Amino acid sequence: MNRRFAWMPVMLLLACLSSSGCKHTSEAAAEEAGPAQVEHLKGDQPTRVTLTEEAAKRIDVQTAPVEDMAINGALRKVIPYAAILYDTGGDTWVYTNPEPFVFVRHRIVVDYIEGELAVLSDGPARGTAVVTVGATELNGAELEFEEE
């Protein structure tokens, strides 16, 4: 090899290494964190799942508010039936959406189902956004990262 070109492989290697390490710290941290971050809250509080914006778009997260509806002369909380998750013990849950891309599992008590609506005897306050599309994927993310 010609002496004046002996340094070329070293320069090419350095150029490759430096270009792969040029990502912004926040981008690198987001890639390492993955599409979902799961935070196990203390005590009997449920888990919080935070998605990246891209992950929320991929699973097409959709929400609807908890509403009050007059049923047989009484004001009752209702949610779309599609928002309900059942765990292995038969308990019922929804994921609330308290802030963008943040989802918190919330226990509910279903009084009865009528068509596409679930009438609750206990659940989140009126106006609370509950996940109607993507809840199964949120639950999967939560269970995948569950503490052992």
Phi and psi in radians as a Rosetta constraint file:
Dihedral C 1 N 2 CA 2 C 2 CIRCULARHARMONIC -1.186 0.35
Dihedral N 2 CA 2 C 2 N 3 CIRCULARHARMONIC 2.330 0.35
Dihedral C 2 N 3 CA 3 C 3 CIRCULARHARMONIC -1.044 0.35
Dihedral N 3 CA 3 C 3 N 4 CIRCULARHARMONIC -0.623 0.35
Dihedral C 3 N 4 CA 4 C 4 CIRCULARHARMONIC -1.264 0.35
Dihedral N 4 CA 4 C 4 N 5 CIRCULARHARMONIC -0.264 0.35
Dihedral C 4 N 5 CA 5 C 5 CIRCULARHARMONIC -1.843 0.35
Dihedral N 5 CA 5 C 5 N 6 CIRCULARHARMONIC 0.091 0.35
Dihedral C 5 N 6 CA 6 C 6 CIRCULARHARMONIC -1.126 0.35
Dihedral N 6 CA 6 C 6 N 7 CIRCULARHARMONIC -0.494 0.35
Dihedral C 6 N 7 CA 7 C 7 CIRCULARHARMONIC -1.394 0.35
Dihedral N 7 CA 7 C 7 N 8 CIRCULARHARMONIC -0.219 0.35
Dihedral C 7 N 8 CA 8 C 8 CIRCULARHARMONIC -1.033 0.35
Dihedral N 8 CA 8 C 8 N 9 CIRCULARHARMONIC -0.820 0.35
Dihedral C 8 N 9 CA 9 C 9 CIRCULARHARMONIC -1.057 0.35
Dihedral N 9 CA 9 C 9 N 10 CIRCULARHARMONIC -0.652 0.35
Dihedral C 9 N 10 CA 10 C 10 CIRCULARHARMONIC -1.146 0.35
Dihedral N 10 CA 10 C 10 N 11 CIRCULARHARMONIC -0.761 0.35
Dihedral C 10 N 11 CA 11 C 11 CIRCULARHARMONIC -1.138 0.35
Dihedral N 11 CA 11 C 11 N 12 CIRCULARHARMONIC -0.696 0.35
Dihedral C 11 N 12 CA 12 C 12 CIRCULARHARMONIC -1.118 0.35
Dihedral N 12 CA 12 C 12 N 13 CIRCULARHARMONIC -0.735 0.35
Dihedral C 12 N 13 CA 13 C 13 CIRCULARHARMONIC -1.087 0.35
Dihedral N 13 CA 13 C 13 N 14 CIRCULARHARMONIC -0.802 0.35
Dihedral C 13 N 14 CA 14 C 14 CIRCULARHARMONIC -1.096 0.35
Dihedral N 14 CA 14 C 14 N 15 CIRCULARHARMONIC -0.694 0.35
Dihedral C 14 N 15 CA 15 C 15 CIRCULARHARMONIC -1.108 0.35
Dihedral N 15 CA 15 C 15 N 16 CIRCULARHARMONIC -0.724 0.35
Dihedral C 15 N 16 CA 16 C 16 CIRCULARHARMONIC -1.151 0.35
Dihedral N 16 CA 16 C 16 N 17 CIRCULARHARMONIC -0.786 0.35
Dihedral C 16 N 17 CA 17 C 17 CIRCULARHARMONIC -1.134 0.35
Dihedral N 17 CA 17 C 17 N 18 CIRCULARHARMONIC -0.736 0.35
Dihedral C 17 N 18 CA 18 C 18 CIRCULARHARMONIC -1.230 0.35
Dihedral N 18 CA 18 C 18 N 19 CIRCULARHARMONIC -0.599 0.35
Dihedral C 18 N 19 CA 19 C 19 CIRCULARHARMONIC -1.239 0.35
Dihedral N 19 CA 19 C 19 N 20 CIRCULARHARMONIC -0.548 0.35
Dihedral C 19 N 20 CA 20 C 20 CIRCULARHARMONIC -1.337 0.35
Dihedral N 20 CA 20 C 20 N 21 CIRCULARHARMONIC -0.329 0.35
Dihedral C 20 N 21 CA 21 C 21 CIRCULARHARMONIC -1.761 0.35
Dihedral N 21 CA 21 C 21 N 22 CIRCULARHARMONIC 0.302 0.35
Dihedral C 21 N 22 CA 22 C 22 CIRCULARHARMONIC -1.621 0.35
Dihedral N 22 CA 22 C 22 N 23 CIRCULARHARMONIC 0.121 0.35
Dihedral C 22 N 23 CA 23 C 23 CIRCULARHARMONIC -1.198 0.35
Dihedral N 23 CA 23 C 23 N 24 CIRCULARHARMONIC 2.593 0.35
Dihedral C 23 N 24 CA 24 C 24 CIRCULARHARMONIC -1.136 0.35
Dihedral N 24 CA 24 C 24 N 25 CIRCULARHARMONIC 2.620 0.35
Dihedral C 24 N 25 CA 25 C 25 CIRCULARHARMONIC -1.014 0.35
Dihedral N 25 CA 25 C 25 N 26 CIRCULARHARMONIC -0.722 0.35
Dihedral C 25 N 26 CA 26 C 26 CIRCULARHARMONIC -1.157 0.35
Dihedral N 26 CA 26 C 26 N 27 CIRCULARHARMONIC -0.657 0.35
Dihedral C 26 N 27 CA 27 C 27 CIRCULARHARMONIC -1.141 0.35
Dihedral N 27 CA 27 C 27 N 28 CIRCULARHARMONIC -0.765 0.35
Dihedral C 27 N 28 CA 28 C 28 CIRCULARHARMONIC -1.116 0.35
Dihedral N 28 CA 28 C 28 N 29 CIRCULARHARMONIC -0.705 0.35
Dihedral C 28 N 29 CA 29 C 29 CIRCULARHARMONIC -1.138 0.35
Dihedral N 29 CA 29 C 29 N 30 CIRCULARHARMONIC -0.698 0.35
Dihedral C 29 N 30 CA 30 C 30 CIRCULARHARMONIC -1.132 0.35
Dihedral N 30 CA 30 C 30 N 31 CIRCULARHARMONIC -0.693 0.35
Dihedral C 30 N 31 CA 31 C 31 CIRCULARHARMONIC -1.124 0.35
Dihedral N 31 CA 31 C 31 N 32 CIRCULARHARMONIC -0.725 0.35
Dihedral C 31 N 32 CA 32 C 32 CIRCULARHARMONIC -1.158 0.35
Dihedral N 32 CA 32 C 32 N 33 CIRCULARHARMONIC -0.672 0.35
Dihedral C 32 N 33 CA 33 C 33 CIRCULARHARMONIC -1.203 0.35
Dihedral N 33 CA 33 C 33 N 34 CIRCULARHARMONIC -0.490 0.35
Dihedral C 33 N 34 CA 34 C 34 CIRCULARHARMONIC 1.494 0.35
Dihedral N 34 CA 34 C 34 N 35 CIRCULARHARMONIC -3.065 0.35
Dihedral C 34 N 35 CA 35 C 35 CIRCULARHARMONIC -1.320 0.35
Dihedral N 35 CA 35 C 35 N 36 CIRCULARHARMONIC -0.340 0.35
Dihedral C 35 N 36 CA 36 C 36 CIRCULARHARMONIC -2.391 0.35
Dihedral N 36 CA 36 C 36 N 37 CIRCULARHARMONIC 2.355 0.35
Dihedral C 36 N 37 CA 37 C 37 CIRCULARHARMONIC -1.954 0.35
Dihedral N 37 CA 37 C 37 N 38 CIRCULARHARMONIC 2.309 0.35
Dihedral C 37 N 38 CA 38 C 38 CIRCULARHARMONIC -1.994 0.35
Dihedral N 38 CA 38 C 38 N 39 CIRCULARHARMONIC 2.244 0.35
Dihedral C 38 N 39 CA 39 C 39 CIRCULARHARMONIC -2.069 0.35
Dihedral N 39 CA 39 C 39 N 40 CIRCULARHARMONIC 2.049 0.35
Dihedral C 39 N 40 CA 40 C 40 CIRCULARHARMONIC -1.505 0.35
Dihedral N 40 CA 40 C 40 N 41 CIRCULARHARMONIC 2.028 0.35
Dihedral C 40 N 41 CA 41 C 41 CIRCULARHARMONIC -1.430 0.35
Dihedral N 41 CA 41 C 41 N 42 CIRCULARHARMONIC 2.840 0.35
Dihedral C 41 N 42 CA 42 C 42 CIRCULARHARMONIC -1.326 0.35
Dihedral N 42 CA 42 C 42 N 43 CIRCULARHARMONIC 2.697 0.35
Dihedral C 42 N 43 CA 43 C 43 CIRCULARHARMONIC 1.133 0.35
Dihedral N 43 CA 43 C 43 N 44 CIRCULARHARMONIC -2.427 0.35
Dihedral C 43 N 44 CA 44 C 44 CIRCULARHARMONIC -1.611 0.35
Dihedral N 44 CA 44 C 44 N 45 CIRCULARHARMONIC 0.206 0.35
Dihedral C 44 N 45 CA 45 C 45 CIRCULARHARMONIC -1.215 0.35
Dihedral N 45 CA 45 C 45 N 46 CIRCULARHARMONIC 2.521 0.35
Dihedral C 45 N 46 CA 46 C 46 CIRCULARHARMONIC -1.292 0.35
Dihedral N 46 CA 46 C 46 N 47 CIRCULARHARMONIC 3.122 0.35
Dihedral C 46 N 47 CA 47 C 47 CIRCULARHARMONIC -1.542 0.35
Dihedral N 47 CA 47 C 47 N 48 CIRCULARHARMONIC 2.601 0.35
Dihedral C 47 N 48 CA 48 C 48 CIRCULARHARMONIC -1.936 0.35
Dihedral N 48 CA 48 C 48 N 49 CIRCULARHARMONIC 2.273 0.35
Dihedral C 48 N 49 CA 49 C 49 CIRCULARHARMONIC -1.989 0.35
Dihedral N 49 CA 49 C 49 N 50 CIRCULARHARMONIC 2.207 0.35
Dihedral C 49 N 50 CA 50 C 50 CIRCULARHARMONIC -2.003 0.35
Dihedral N 50 CA 50 C 50 N 51 CIRCULARHARMONIC 2.174 0.35
Dihedral C 50 N 51 CA 51 C 51 CIRCULARHARMONIC -1.776 0.35
Dihedral N 51 CA 51 C 51 N 52 CIRCULARHARMONIC 2.705 0.35
Dihedral C 51 N 52 CA 52 C 52 CIRCULARHARMONIC -1.295 0.35
Dihedral N 52 CA 52 C 52 N 53 CIRCULARHARMONIC 2.822 0.35
Dihedral C 52 N 53 CA 53 C 53 CIRCULARHARMONIC -1.051 0.35
Dihedral N 53 CA 53 C 53 N 54 CIRCULARHARMONIC -0.709 0.35
Dihedral C 53 N 54 CA 54 C 54 CIRCULARHARMONIC -1.115 0.35
Dihedral N 54 CA 54 C 54 N 55 CIRCULARHARMONIC -0.720 0.35
Dihedral C 54 N 55 CA 55 C 55 CIRCULARHARMONIC -1.119 0.35
Dihedral N 55 CA 55 C 55 N 56 CIRCULARHARMONIC -0.720 0.35
Dihedral C 55 N 56 CA 56 C 56 CIRCULARHARMONIC -1.088 0.35
Dihedral N 56 CA 56 C 56 N 57 CIRCULARHARMONIC -0.665 0.35
Dihedral C 56 N 57 CA 57 C 57 CIRCULARHARMONIC -1.197 0.35
Dihedral N 57 CA 57 C 57 N 58 CIRCULARHARMONIC -0.718 0.35
Dihedral C 57 N 58 CA 58 C 58 CIRCULARHARMONIC -1.077 0.35
Dihedral N 58 CA 58 C 58 N 59 CIRCULARHARMONIC -0.713 0.35
Dihedral C 58 N 59 CA 59 C 59 CIRCULARHARMONIC -1.591 0.35
Dihedral N 59 CA 59 C 59 N 60 CIRCULARHARMONIC 0.045 0.35
Dihedral C 59 N 60 CA 60 C 60 CIRCULARHARMONIC 0.972 0.35
Dihedral N 60 CA 60 C 60 N 61 CIRCULARHARMONIC 0.880 0.35
Dihedral C 60 N 61 CA 61 C 61 CIRCULARHARMONIC -1.022 0.35
Dihedral N 61 CA 61 C 61 N 62 CIRCULARHARMONIC 2.263 0.35
Dihedral C 61 N 62 CA 62 C 62 CIRCULARHARMONIC -2.300 0.35
Dihedral N 62 CA 62 C 62 N 63 CIRCULARHARMONIC 2.572 0.35
Dihedral C 62 N 63 CA 63 C 63 CIRCULARHARMONIC -2.270 0.35
Dihedral N 63 CA 63 C 63 N 64 CIRCULARHARMONIC 2.874 0.35
Dihedral C 63 N 64 CA 64 C 64 CIRCULARHARMONIC -2.530 0.35
Dihedral N 64 CA 64 C 64 N 65 CIRCULARHARMONIC 2.617 0.35
Dihedral C 64 N 65 CA 65 C 65 CIRCULARHARMONIC -1.406 0.35
Dihedral N 65 CA 65 C 65 N 66 CIRCULARHARMONIC 2.626 0.35
Dihedral C 65 N 66 CA 66 C 66 CIRCULARHARMONIC -1.194 0.35
Dihedral N 66 CA 66 C 66 N 67 CIRCULARHARMONIC 2.319 0.35
Dihedral C 66 N 67 CA 67 C 67 CIRCULARHARMONIC -2.132 0.35
Dihedral N 67 CA 67 C 67 N 68 CIRCULARHARMONIC 2.688 0.35
Dihedral C 67 N 68 CA 68 C 68 CIRCULARHARMONIC -1.673 0.35
Dihedral N 68 CA 68 C 68 N 69 CIRCULARHARMONIC 2.334 0.35
Dihedral C 68 N 69 CA 69 C 69 CIRCULARHARMONIC -2.356 0.35
Dihedral N 69 CA 69 C 69 N 70 CIRCULARHARMONIC 2.400 0.35
Dihedral C 69 N 70 CA 70 C 70 CIRCULARHARMONIC -1.324 0.35
Dihedral N 70 CA 70 C 70 N 71 CIRCULARHARMONIC 2.047 0.35
Dihedral C 70 N 71 CA 71 C 71 CIRCULARHARMONIC -2.243 0.35
Dihedral N 71 CA 71 C 71 N 72 CIRCULARHARMONIC 2.070 0.35
Dihedral C 71 N 72 CA 72 C 72 CIRCULARHARMONIC 0.905 0.35
Dihedral N 72 CA 72 C 72 N 73 CIRCULARHARMONIC 0.712 0.35
Dihedral C 72 N 73 CA 73 C 73 CIRCULARHARMONIC 1.436 0.35
Dihedral N 73 CA 73 C 73 N 74 CIRCULARHARMONIC -0.002 0.35
Dihedral C 73 N 74 CA 74 C 74 CIRCULARHARMONIC -2.077 0.35
Dihedral N 74 CA 74 C 74 N 75 CIRCULARHARMONIC 2.531 0.35
Dihedral C 74 N 75 CA 75 C 75 CIRCULARHARMONIC -1.437 0.35
Dihedral N 75 CA 75 C 75 N 76 CIRCULARHARMONIC 2.125 0.35
Dihedral C 75 N 76 CA 76 C 76 CIRCULARHARMONIC -2.181 0.35
Dihedral N 76 CA 76 C 76 N 77 CIRCULARHARMONIC 2.597 0.35
Dihedral C 76 N 77 CA 77 C 77 CIRCULARHARMONIC -1.365 0.35
Dihedral N 77 CA 77 C 77 N 78 CIRCULARHARMONIC 2.331 0.35
Dihedral C 77 N 78 CA 78 C 78 CIRCULARHARMONIC -2.327 0.35
Dihedral N 78 CA 78 C 78 N 79 CIRCULARHARMONIC 2.597 0.35
Dihedral C 78 N 79 CA 79 C 79 CIRCULARHARMONIC -2.393 0.35
Dihedral N 79 CA 79 C 79 N 80 CIRCULARHARMONIC 2.806 0.35
Dihedral C 79 N 80 CA 80 C 80 CIRCULARHARMONIC -1.116 0.35
Dihedral N 80 CA 80 C 80 N 81 CIRCULARHARMONIC 2.408 0.35
Dihedral C 80 N 81 CA 81 C 81 CIRCULARHARMONIC -0.990 0.35
Dihedral N 81 CA 81 C 81 N 82 CIRCULARHARMONIC -0.542 0.35
Dihedral C 81 N 82 CA 82 C 82 CIRCULARHARMONIC -1.096 0.35
Dihedral N 82 CA 82 C 82 N 83 CIRCULARHARMONIC -0.287 0.35
Dihedral C 82 N 83 CA 83 C 83 CIRCULARHARMONIC -1.409 0.35
Dihedral N 83 CA 83 C 83 N 84 CIRCULARHARMONIC -0.246 0.35
Dihedral C 83 N 84 CA 84 C 84 CIRCULARHARMONIC -1.436 0.35
Dihedral N 84 CA 84 C 84 N 85 CIRCULARHARMONIC 2.343 0.35
Dihedral C 84 N 85 CA 85 C 85 CIRCULARHARMONIC -2.008 0.35
Dihedral N 85 CA 85 C 85 N 86 CIRCULARHARMONIC 2.477 0.35
Dihedral C 85 N 86 CA 86 C 86 CIRCULARHARMONIC -1.952 0.35
Dihedral N 86 CA 86 C 86 N 87 CIRCULARHARMONIC 2.294 0.35
Dihedral C 86 N 87 CA 87 C 87 CIRCULARHARMONIC -1.576 0.35
Dihedral N 87 CA 87 C 87 N 88 CIRCULARHARMONIC 3.134 0.35
Dihedral C 87 N 88 CA 88 C 88 CIRCULARHARMONIC -1.173 0.35
Dihedral N 88 CA 88 C 88 N 89 CIRCULARHARMONIC -0.323 0.35
Dihedral C 88 N 89 CA 89 C 89 CIRCULARHARMONIC -1.587 0.35
Dihedral N 89 CA 89 C 89 N 90 CIRCULARHARMONIC -0.017 0.35
Dihedral C 89 N 90 CA 90 C 90 CIRCULARHARMONIC 1.569 0.35
Dihedral N 90 CA 90 C 90 N 91 CIRCULARHARMONIC -0.010 0.35
Dihedral C 90 N 91 CA 91 C 91 CIRCULARHARMONIC -1.270 0.35
Dihedral N 91 CA 91 C 91 N 92 CIRCULARHARMONIC 2.682 0.35
Dihedral C 91 N 92 CA 92 C 92 CIRCULARHARMONIC -1.931 0.35
Dihedral N 92 CA 92 C 92 N 93 CIRCULARHARMONIC 2.485 0.35
Dihedral C 92 N 93 CA 93 C 93 CIRCULARHARMONIC -2.467 0.35
Dihedral N 93 CA 93 C 93 N 94 CIRCULARHARMONIC 2.799 0.35
Dihedral C 93 N 94 CA 94 C 94 CIRCULARHARMONIC -2.350 0.35
Dihedral N 94 CA 94 C 94 N 95 CIRCULARHARMONIC 2.814 0.35
Dihedral C 94 N 95 CA 95 C 95 CIRCULARHARMONIC -1.794 0.35
Dihedral N 95 CA 95 C 95 N 96 CIRCULARHARMONIC 2.158 0.35
Dihedral C 95 N 96 CA 96 C 96 CIRCULARHARMONIC -1.576 0.35
Dihedral N 96 CA 96 C 96 N 97 CIRCULARHARMONIC 2.843 0.35
Dihedral C 96 N 97 CA 97 C 97 CIRCULARHARMONIC -2.239 0.35
Dihedral N 97 CA 97 C 97 N 98 CIRCULARHARMONIC 1.335 0.35
Dihedral C 97 N 98 CA 98 C 98 CIRCULARHARMONIC -1.214 0.35
Dihedral N 98 CA 98 C 98 N 99 CIRCULARHARMONIC -0.419 0.35
Dihedral C 98 N 99 CA 99 C 99 CIRCULARHARMONIC -2.663 0.35
Dihedral N 99 CA 99 C 99 N 100 CIRCULARHARMONIC 2.841 0.35
Dihedral C 99 N 100 CA 100 C 100 CIRCULARHARMONIC -0.942 0.35
Dihedral N 100 CA 100 C 100 N 101 CIRCULARHARMONIC 2.270 0.35
Dihedral C 100 N 101 CA 101 C 101 CIRCULARHARMONIC 1.180 0.35
Dihedral N 101 CA 101 C 101 N 102 CIRCULARHARMONIC 0.204 0.35
Dihedral C 101 N 102 CA 102 C 102 CIRCULARHARMONIC -2.024 0.35
Dihedral N 102 CA 102 C 102 N 103 CIRCULARHARMONIC 2.301 0.35
Dihedral C 102 N 103 CA 103 C 103 CIRCULARHARMONIC -2.328 0.35
Dihedral N 103 CA 103 C 103 N 104 CIRCULARHARMONIC 2.287 0.35
Dihedral C 103 N 104 CA 104 C 104 CIRCULARHARMONIC -2.146 0.35
Dihedral N 104 CA 104 C 104 N 105 CIRCULARHARMONIC 2.225 0.35
Dihedral C 104 N 105 CA 105 C 105 CIRCULARHARMONIC -1.259 0.35
Dihedral N 105 CA 105 C 105 N 106 CIRCULARHARMONIC 2.353 0.35
Dihedral C 105 N 106 CA 106 C 106 CIRCULARHARMONIC -2.346 0.35
Dihedral N 106 CA 106 C 106 N 107 CIRCULARHARMONIC 2.189 0.35
Dihedral C 106 N 107 CA 107 C 107 CIRCULARHARMONIC -1.232 0.35
Dihedral N 107 CA 107 C 107 N 108 CIRCULARHARMONIC 2.448 0.35
Dihedral C 107 N 108 CA 108 C 108 CIRCULARHARMONIC -2.261 0.35
Dihedral N 108 CA 108 C 108 N 109 CIRCULARHARMONIC 2.831 0.35
Dihedral C 108 N 109 CA 109 C 109 CIRCULARHARMONIC -2.141 0.35
Dihedral N 109 CA 109 C 109 N 110 CIRCULARHARMONIC 2.064 0.35
Dihedral C 109 N 110 CA 110 C 110 CIRCULARHARMONIC -1.580 0.35
Dihedral N 110 CA 110 C 110 N 111 CIRCULARHARMONIC 2.193 0.35
Dihedral C 110 N 111 CA 111 C 111 CIRCULARHARMONIC -1.381 0.35
Dihedral N 111 CA 111 C 111 N 112 CIRCULARHARMONIC -0.900 0.35
Dihedral C 111 N 112 CA 112 C 112 CIRCULARHARMONIC -2.867 0.35
Dihedral N 112 CA 112 C 112 N 113 CIRCULARHARMONIC 2.858 0.35
Dihedral C 112 N 113 CA 113 C 113 CIRCULARHARMONIC -1.907 0.35
Dihedral N 113 CA 113 C 113 N 114 CIRCULARHARMONIC 2.330 0.35
Dihedral C 113 N 114 CA 114 C 114 CIRCULARHARMONIC -2.330 0.35
Dihedral N 114 CA 114 C 114 N 115 CIRCULARHARMONIC 1.834 0.35
Dihedral C 114 N 115 CA 115 C 115 CIRCULARHARMONIC 1.123 0.35
Dihedral N 115 CA 115 C 115 N 116 CIRCULARHARMONIC -2.155 0.35
Dihedral C 115 N 116 CA 116 C 116 CIRCULARHARMONIC -1.606 0.35
Dihedral N 116 CA 116 C 116 N 117 CIRCULARHARMONIC 0.054 0.35
Dihedral C 116 N 117 CA 117 C 117 CIRCULARHARMONIC -1.959 0.35
Dihedral N 117 CA 117 C 117 N 118 CIRCULARHARMONIC 2.536 0.35
Dihedral C 117 N 118 CA 118 C 118 CIRCULARHARMONIC -1.958 0.35
Dihedral N 118 CA 118 C 118 N 119 CIRCULARHARMONIC 2.223 0.35
Dihedral C 118 N 119 CA 119 C 119 CIRCULARHARMONIC -1.659 0.35
Dihedral N 119 CA 119 C 119 N 120 CIRCULARHARMONIC 2.188 0.35
Dihedral C 119 N 120 CA 120 C 120 CIRCULARHARMONIC -1.776 0.35
Dihedral N 120 CA 120 C 120 N 121 CIRCULARHARMONIC 2.531 0.35
Dihedral C 120 N 121 CA 121 C 121 CIRCULARHARMONIC -1.735 0.35
Dihedral N 121 CA 121 C 121 N 122 CIRCULARHARMONIC -0.252 0.35
Dihedral C 121 N 122 CA 122 C 122 CIRCULARHARMONIC -2.726 0.35
Dihedral N 122 CA 122 C 122 N 123 CIRCULARHARMONIC 2.399 0.35
Dihedral C 122 N 123 CA 123 C 123 CIRCULARHARMONIC 3.078 0.35
Dihedral N 123 CA 123 C 123 N 124 CIRCULARHARMONIC -2.998 0.35
Dihedral C 123 N 124 CA 124 C 124 CIRCULARHARMONIC -1.104 0.35
Dihedral N 124 CA 124 C 124 N 125 CIRCULARHARMONIC 2.805 0.35
Dihedral C 124 N 125 CA 125 C 125 CIRCULARHARMONIC -1.147 0.35
Dihedral N 125 CA 125 C 125 N 126 CIRCULARHARMONIC 2.728 0.35
Dihedral C 125 N 126 CA 126 C 126 CIRCULARHARMONIC -0.955 0.35
Dihedral N 126 CA 126 C 126 N 127 CIRCULARHARMONIC 2.401 0.35
Dihedral C 126 N 127 CA 127 C 127 CIRCULARHARMONIC 1.601 0.35
Dihedral N 127 CA 127 C 127 N 128 CIRCULARHARMONIC -0.259 0.35
Dihedral C 127 N 128 CA 128 C 128 CIRCULARHARMONIC -1.153 0.35
Dihedral N 128 CA 128 C 128 N 129 CIRCULARHARMONIC 2.309 0.35
Dihedral C 128 N 129 CA 129 C 129 CIRCULARHARMONIC -1.357 0.35
Dihedral N 129 CA 129 C 129 N 130 CIRCULARHARMONIC 2.237 0.35
Dihedral C 129 N 130 CA 130 C 130 CIRCULARHARMONIC -2.042 0.35
Dihedral N 130 CA 130 C 130 N 131 CIRCULARHARMONIC 2.531 0.35
Dihedral C 130 N 131 CA 131 C 131 CIRCULARHARMONIC -1.339 0.35
Dihedral N 131 CA 131 C 131 N 132 CIRCULARHARMONIC 2.202 0.35
Dihedral C 131 N 132 CA 132 C 132 CIRCULARHARMONIC -1.871 0.35
Dihedral N 132 CA 132 C 132 N 133 CIRCULARHARMONIC -0.403 0.35
Dihedral C 132 N 133 CA 133 C 133 CIRCULARHARMONIC -2.314 0.35
Dihedral N 133 CA 133 C 133 N 134 CIRCULARHARMONIC 2.191 0.35
Dihedral C 133 N 134 CA 134 C 134 CIRCULARHARMONIC 1.853 0.35
Dihedral N 134 CA 134 C 134 N 135 CIRCULARHARMONIC -0.047 0.35
Dihedral C 134 N 135 CA 135 C 135 CIRCULARHARMONIC -1.124 0.35
Dihedral N 135 CA 135 C 135 N 136 CIRCULARHARMONIC -0.660 0.35
Dihedral C 135 N 136 CA 136 C 136 CIRCULARHARMONIC -1.090 0.35
Dihedral N 136 CA 136 C 136 N 137 CIRCULARHARMONIC -0.710 0.35
Dihedral C 136 N 137 CA 137 C 137 CIRCULARHARMONIC -1.184 0.35
Dihedral N 137 CA 137 C 137 N 138 CIRCULARHARMONIC -0.660 0.35
Dihedral C 137 N 138 CA 138 C 138 CIRCULARHARMONIC -1.093 0.35
Dihedral N 138 CA 138 C 138 N 139 CIRCULARHARMONIC -0.745 0.35
Dihedral C 138 N 139 CA 139 C 139 CIRCULARHARMONIC -1.125 0.35
Dihedral N 139 CA 139 C 139 N 140 CIRCULARHARMONIC -0.691 0.35
Dihedral C 139 N 140 CA 140 C 140 CIRCULARHARMONIC -1.080 0.35
Dihedral N 140 CA 140 C 140 N 141 CIRCULARHARMONIC -0.734 0.35
Dihedral C 140 N 141 CA 141 C 141 CIRCULARHARMONIC -1.102 0.35
Dihedral N 141 CA 141 C 141 N 142 CIRCULARHARMONIC -0.730 0.35
Dihedral C 141 N 142 CA 142 C 142 CIRCULARHARMONIC -1.107 0.35
Dihedral N 142 CA 142 C 142 N 143 CIRCULARHARMONIC -0.796 0.35
Dihedral C 142 N 143 CA 143 C 143 CIRCULARHARMONIC -1.226 0.35
Dihedral N 143 CA 143 C 143 N 144 CIRCULARHARMONIC -0.577 0.35
Dihedral C 143 N 144 CA 144 C 144 CIRCULARHARMONIC -1.108 0.35
Dihedral N 144 CA 144 C 144 N 145 CIRCULARHARMONIC -0.577 0.35
Dihedral C 144 N 145 CA 145 C 145 CIRCULARHARMONIC -1.803 0.35
Dihedral N 145 CA 145 C 145 N 146 CIRCULARHARMONIC 0.267 0.35
Dihedral C 145 N 146 CA 146 C 146 CIRCULARHARMONIC -1.100 0.35
Dihedral N 146 CA 146 C 146 N 147 CIRCULARHARMONIC 2.464 0.35
Dihedral C 146 N 147 CA 147 C 147 CIRCULARHARMONIC -1.174 0.35
Dihedral N 147 CA 147 C 147 N 148 CIRCULARHARMONIC 2.576 0.35
